[in-house]
Amino acid sequence: MLKLSVEQMIQKINDREVLNAVSEDYSFTIKIDTYVPYVCGAVHDGHQFRKELWSNCIHTEYERWFEEDPATKEMIKSHPIVIAGMDSRFEYDLNRAPTSAIYEDAWGKQLWHSPLSEPMRAKSLLKHHNFYKVV
């Protein structure tokens, strides 16, 4: 598996190259075996959680895992084009627009001891943006 920038991924896609890569920040993977008119996505496959967020998160690793959808990539991995998020939806939710992708509370549970700072939010939203830039 190659480690590529978003720009390198997009160039390979534009050149219609076969591809098996992880983003530079390890926030998502993409596999293209052959070009077809559809993409399979596993947006909640990941469980990664930035270490700098650990102490501010109210929930344990198990509680986060319980609300994630781990191993969903396994269900679609045989398809020709697969993109999968590797980060926890507790950091940002790829099912949401950028304006609502970072939860303050979710599933009836408050997530953070204190609201995330703008730099912390920006770091997560950049990963969200990059995923959809490749999509």
C-alpha positions as CSV (number, residue, x, y, z in Angstrom):
1,M,0.0,0.0,0.0
2,L,1.3,3.4,-1.0
3,K,1.3,6.4,1.3
4,L,0.1,9.3,-0.9
5,S,-1.0,12.9,-0.7
6,V,-4.5,13.8,-1.7
7,E,-3.0,15.5,-4.8
8,Q,-1.1,12.4,-5.7
9,M,-4.2,10.2,-5.3
10,I,-6.2,12.6,-7.5
11,Q,-3.5,12.6,-10.2
12,K,-3.5,8.8,-10.2
13,I,-7.3,8.7,-10.5
14,N,-7.2,11.3,-13.3
15,D,-4.6,9.1,-15.1
16,R,-6.9,6.0,-14.4
17,E,-4.1,4.2,-12.6
18,V,-4.7,1.1,-10.4
19,L,-4.3,2.3,-6.9
20,N,-4.0,0.9,-3.3
21,A,-3.1,3.8,-1.0
22,V,-3.4,5.4,2.4
23,S,-3.6,9.1,2.8
24,E,-0.5,10.9,4.2
25,D,-2.2,11.5,7.5
26,Y,-3.6,7.9,7.6
27,S,-7.2,9.1,7.8
28,F,-8.5,7.1,4.9
29,T,-7.6,4.4,2.4
30,I,-8.5,4.0,-1.3
31,K,-8.3,0.9,-3.5
32,I,-9.0,1.0,-7.2
33,D,-8.5,-2.4,-9.0
34,T,-10.4,-1.3,-12.1
35,Y,-12.5,1.7,-13.1
36,V,-16.2,1.2,-12.8
37,P,-19.1,3.8,-12.5
38,Y,-19.5,3.4,-8.8
39,V,-17.6,3.6,-5.5
40,C,-18.1,1.6,-2.4
41,G,-17.5,3.6,0.8
42,A,-17.0,2.5,4.4
43,V,-17.2,5.9,6.1
44,H,-17.2,4.6,9.7
45,D,-14.8,1.7,9.3
46,G,-12.1,3.4,11.4
47,H,-11.4,3.6,15.1
48,Q,-8.4,5.9,15.1
49,F,-8.6,8.8,17.5
50,R,-6.0,11.5,17.7
51,K,-4.0,11.2,20.9
52,E,-4.4,15.0,21.6
53,L,-8.2,14.4,21.9
54,W,-8.1,11.5,24.4
55,S,-8.1,13.5,27.6
56,N,-10.9,15.8,26.5
57,C,-13.2,12.9,25.4
58,I,-15.7,11.8,28.1
59,H,-16.0,8.3,26.6
60,T,-13.7,5.2,26.9
61,E,-12.2,3.5,23.9
62,Y,-14.8,0.8,24.2
63,E,-17.7,3.3,24.4
64,R,-16.4,5.0,21.2
65,W,-16.0,1.6,19.5
66,F,-19.6,0.6,20.4
67,E,-20.9,3.6,18.4
68,E,-18.6,3.2,15.5
69,D,-19.1,0.7,12.6
70,P,-15.9,-1.2,12.7
71,A,-15.0,-3.7,10.0
72,T,-17.6,-2.3,7.5
73,K,-14.8,-2.2,4.9
74,E,-14.7,-6.1,5.2
75,M,-18.2,-6.2,3.6
76,I,-17.2,-4.2,0.5
77,K,-13.5,-5.0,0.1
78,S,-14.1,-7.2,-2.9
79,H,-15.6,-4.4,-5.0
80,P,-13.3,-2.7,-7.6
81,I,-13.3,0.8,-6.0
82,V,-13.3,1.1,-2.2
83,I,-12.7,4.2,0.0
84,A,-12.7,3.8,3.7
85,G,-12.4,6.3,6.6
86,M,-9.9,5.2,9.3
87,D,-10.8,7.8,12.0
88,S,-13.4,7.5,14.6
89,R,-16.7,9.2,14.0
90,F,-16.2,10.7,17.5
91,E,-13.5,12.9,15.9
92,Y,-15.6,13.8,12.8
93,D,-18.4,12.1,11.0
94,L,-18.0,11.5,7.3
95,N,-21.8,11.1,7.0
96,R,-22.3,14.8,7.8
97,A,-21.7,18.1,6.1
98,P,-18.6,19.9,7.4
99,T,-20.8,22.3,9.5
100,S,-22.2,19.4,11.5
101,A,-19.4,16.8,11.2
102,I,-17.9,17.5,14.6
103,Y,-20.3,16.5,17.4
104,E,-20.7,18.2,20.7
105,D,-23.1,15.4,21.7
106,A,-24.3,12.4,19.8
107,W,-26.5,9.5,20.4
108,G,-27.8,11.3,23.5
109,K,-24.3,11.5,25.0
110,Q,-22.1,14.5,25.5
111,L,-18.7,13.9,23.9
112,W,-16.3,16.4,25.3
113,H,-15.3,17.7,28.7
114,S,-14.9,21.1,27.1
115,P,-15.6,22.3,23.5
116,L,-12.9,21.6,21.0
117,S,-10.7,24.6,20.1
118,E,-10.9,26.0,16.6
119,P,-7.4,24.6,15.7
120,M,-8.6,21.1,16.9
121,R,-11.8,21.4,14.8
122,A,-9.8,22.7,11.8
123,K,-7.5,19.7,11.9
124,S,-10.5,17.3,11.9
125,L,-12.3,19.2,9.2
126,L,-9.3,19.2,6.9
127,K,-9.3,15.4,7.1
128,H,-13.1,15.4,6.3
129,H,-12.4,17.8,3.4
130,N,-9.6,15.7,2.0
131,F,-11.7,12.5,2.0
132,Y,-14.4,14.2,-0.1
133,K,-11.9,15.8,-2.3
134,V,-10.7,12.4,-3.4
135,V,-14.3,11.0,-3.6
